[in-house]
Amino acid sequence: MKQNPSPPLFAEERREQIIKLLAEQSKLLVPNLCDIFDVSPATIRSDLRDLESEGRLKRTHGGAIPIGKAGFEPDSHSKEVEKIDEKIKIAVYSAGLIEDGDIVALDTGTTTLELAKRLTDKKNLTIVTNDVNISMYLEANSNANIILLGGTVRRGFHCTTGIMTINSLKDLNVDKAFMATNAFSLKKGFTTPSFEHAEVKKAMLSIASQNIMLMDSSKFGRVSFVKFASLGCVDRIVTDKGVGSKTVESILEGNENIELISV
């Protein structure tokens, strides 16, 4: 049965009601929302796009679902199988941004690990990383000078964090930092579930001449627990073609100096 709000709702009011409905249900479908609010599918899709860009829901084919809990973080094994084709494309493109002789920082993550796998033929590289798997791979398969940052090993995530890791970065300078993120929204910036990870990421960003964010399209429109960077802190974003044109336009409006590459 159609439920016609009376008087008609403003867009902001309608979107708040969509969020309330989503809190009560596991999934919302566009046709049902059209019936509830007596608006067109194009209007509902616009609402869902805007709500996703704010990090308040996740769009799906034909509707929307709640975003994951802000503090949830899948372990490294779980991340390895997610969006693997997209991560490989991002890694292949990003490898082309690294020149022989560069000093590079690689953040911990499955996409940055894929990037490391494509650096074996580069010459005279120095790689700074807190990712144990990255350092092990490069040690076995490249001639790069590897600096593995000390600190507390985070079990299940194969990386170091903590004050020792941060202090290890303070006196370093690198040409390029290739960073990972769990989530990004225009309102909240780049976020991660772990406070310890966030502090290391901030330190890594601060030592680089260029900061390059590697993130597949599933990270857009989401919010996690701790912010570690704003859009203005990043020089490039490398992502896949799943990012909507409206999101791309909003990012470029938010930072006119940023370069966004979809591969």
C-alpha positions in Angstrom: 0.0 0.0 0.0 1.4 3.4 -1.0 2.2 5.7 1.9 2.0 9.3 0.7 3.7 11.7 3.1 1.6 14.8 3.6 2.8 17.5 3.2 5.5 16.5 0.7 8.9 16.0 2.3 12.0 18.1 1.5 14.9 16.1 0.1 16.8 16.3 3.4 13.8 15.1 5.3 13.3 12.2 2.9 16.9 11.1 3.1 16.8 11.1 6.9 13.7 8.9 6.7 15.5 6.6 4.3 18.3 6.2 6.9 15.7 5.5 9.6 14.1 2.8 7.5 17.5 1.3 6.8 18.2 1.0 10.5 15.1 -1.1 10.8 15.7 -3.3 7.7 18.6 -5.2 6.2 17.9 -3.9 2.7 15.9 -1.2 0.9 14.8 -1.5 -2.7 14.3 1.5 -5.1 10.7 0.5 -6.1 9.6 0.2 -2.5 11.1 3.6 -1.7 9.3 5.1 -4.7 6.0 3.8 -3.3 6.7 5.0 0.3 7.7 8.6 -0.7 5.7 8.9 -4.0 8.7 10.0 -6.0 10.4 8.8 -9.1 13.2 6.2 -9.3 15.6 8.9 -10.5 14.9 10.9 -7.3 15.5 7.9 -5.0 18.7 6.9 -6.8 19.9 10.5 -6.4 19.1 10.3 -2.7 21.0 7.0 -2.4 24.0 8.4 -4.2 24.2 11.4 -1.9 23.7 9.3 1.2 26.5 6.9 0.0 28.8 9.9 -0.6 28.2 11.0 3.0 29.1 7.5 4.2 25.7 6.7 5.5 24.8 3.7 3.4 26.1 1.3 0.7 24.3 1.3 -2.6 23.6 -2.1 -4.2 22.1 -3.1 -7.5 18.5 -1.9 -7.1 18.7 -0.5 -3.7 20.8 0.0 -0.6 22.2 -1.8 2.5 23.7 -0.5 5.7 27.4 0.2 5.7 29.6 -2.0 7.9 30.2 -1.0 11.5 32.8 1.8 11.8 35.1 -0.2 14.0 35.0 -3.4 11.9 38.2 -4.4 10.1 38.6 -7.7 8.1 42.0 -9.3 8.6 44.6 -9.5 5.9 43.4 -12.9 4.7 39.9 -11.7 4.2 41.1 -8.6 2.3 43.2 -10.7 -0.1 40.1 -12.1 -1.9 38.2 -8.9 -2.1 38.2 -6.9 -5.4 41.4 -8.7 -6.4 41.1 -7.9 -10.1 40.6 -4.2 -9.4 43.5 -4.2 -6.9 45.8 -5.7 -9.5 44.9 -3.1 -12.1 45.5 -0.3 -9.5 48.9 -1.9 -8.7 50.0 -2.2 -12.3 49.2 1.4 -13.0 50.8 2.6 -9.8 54.0 0.7 -10.5 54.4 3.0 -13.5 54.5 6.0 -11.2 57.7 4.6 -9.6 61.0 5.4 -11.2 64.4 3.8 -10.8 66.2 5.3 -7.9 63.0 6.4 -6.0 62.7 6.3 -2.3 59.2 5.0 -1.7 57.0 4.4 1.4 54.5 1.5 1.1 51.6 1.5 3.6 50.4 -1.8 4.8 47.6 -3.4 2.8 46.7 -5.9 0.1 46.7 -3.4 -2.7 50.2 -2.1 -1.7 51.3 -5.7 -1.6 50.2 -6.2 -5.1 52.1 -3.0 -6.0 55.3 -4.4 -4.3 55.0 -7.5 -6.5 55.3 -5.3 -9.6 58.5 -3.6 -8.5 60.9 -6.5 -8.9 62.5 -5.1 -12.1 63.0 -1.6 -10.8 66.6 -0.5 -10.0 68.1 1.2 -7.0 64.8 1.5 -5.1 64.6 2.1 -1.4 61.3 0.9 0.1 60.1 2.0 3.5 57.3 -0.1 4.9 55.6 -1.3 8.1 54.1 -4.4 6.2 55.9 -7.6 7.0 54.6 -9.4 3.9 55.8 -6.6 1.6 59.3 -6.7 3.1 59.5 -10.5 2.9 58.3 -10.5 -0.7 60.8 -7.8 -1.8 63.6 -9.3 0.1 63.1 -12.6 -1.8 62.3 -11.2 -5.2 64.1 -7.8 -5.7 67.3 -6.0 -5.2 65.6 -3.1 -3.4 67.0 -1.6 -0.2 64.2 -2.5 2.3 63.6 -0.6 5.5 61.1 -2.5 7.7 59.8 -0.2 10.4 60.1 -1.5 13.9 57.2 -1.6 16.4 54.5 -3.8 17.7 53.4 -6.5 15.3 49.6 -6.4 14.9 48.5 -10.0 14.8 46.4 -11.0 11.8 47.4 -7.9 9.9 51.1 -8.6 9.3 52.3 -5.1 10.1 53.9 -3.0 12.8 52.3 -0.1 14.7 52.9 2.0 17.7 55.2 4.7 18.9 58.3 2.9 17.7 56.9 2.7 14.2 56.0 6.4 14.3 59.4 7.4 15.7 61.2 5.4 13.0 59.5 7.6 10.3 60.1 11.0 11.9 63.6 11.6 10.5 63.0 10.1 7.0 62.1 11.7 3.7 60.6 9.8 0.7 59.8 10.7 -2.8 56.4 9.0 -2.9 54.1 7.4 -0.3 51.6 4.8 -1.6 48.8 4.7 0.9 45.8 2.4 1.7 42.5 3.3 3.3 39.5 1.4 4.6 37.0 4.1 3.8 36.6 7.5 2.2 33.8 10.1 2.2 33.8 13.7 1.2 32.6 14.7 4.6 34.8 12.6 6.8 37.9 12.1 4.6 40.1 9.0 4.7 39.4 6.7 7.7 40.5 3.4 9.2 39.1 1.3 12.1 42.4 1.3 14.0 43.7 4.3 16.0 47.2 2.8 15.9 47.1 2.4 12.1 45.8 6.0 11.7 48.8 7.4 13.6 51.3 5.5 11.5 49.5 6.6 8.3 49.6 10.2 9.4 53.4 9.9 10.0 53.9 8.2 6.6 52.0 10.9 4.8 54.0 13.6 6.5 57.4 12.5 5.1 56.5 12.2 1.4 56.9 14.7 -1.4 53.9 13.0 -3.1 51.1 11.1 -1.5 49.2 8.6 -3.6 46.1 6.8 -2.3 45.4 3.4 -3.7 41.7 2.4 -3.2 39.2 0.3 -5.0 35.7 1.7 -5.6 34.2 -0.2 -2.7 36.0 2.2 -0.3 34.1 5.3 -1.6 31.1 6.6 0.3 32.1 4.8 3.5 33.2 5.9 6.9 35.4 4.1 9.4 36.4 4.9 13.0 39.4 7.2 12.8 40.3 9.9 10.3 43.9 9.9 9.2 43.8 12.3 6.2 41.7 14.9 4.5 41.3 15.1 0.7 43.8 18.0 0.7 46.6 15.7 2.0 46.6 13.6 -1.2 48.1 14.4 -4.6 46.7 11.4 -6.5 44.0 8.8 -6.1 44.3 5.6 -8.1 41.0 3.6 -8.2 39.0 1.4 -10.6 36.2 2.3 -13.0 33.5 1.5 -10.5 33.5 5.0 -9.1 30.5 7.1 -10.2 30.9 10.2 -12.3 29.2 12.3 -9.6 31.6 11.1 -7.0 34.6 11.9 -9.3 33.2 15.4 -9.9 32.7 16.0 -6.2 36.3 14.9 -5.4 37.8 17.2 -8.0 35.7 20.1 -6.7 36.9 19.3 -3.2 40.6 19.5 -4.2 41.3 21.1 -7.6 44.9 20.1 -7.4 44.2 16.3 -7.0 44.6 13.9 -9.8 42.1 11.0 -9.9 42.9 8.0 -12.1 40.4 5.3 -12.8 42.0 2.1 -14.3 
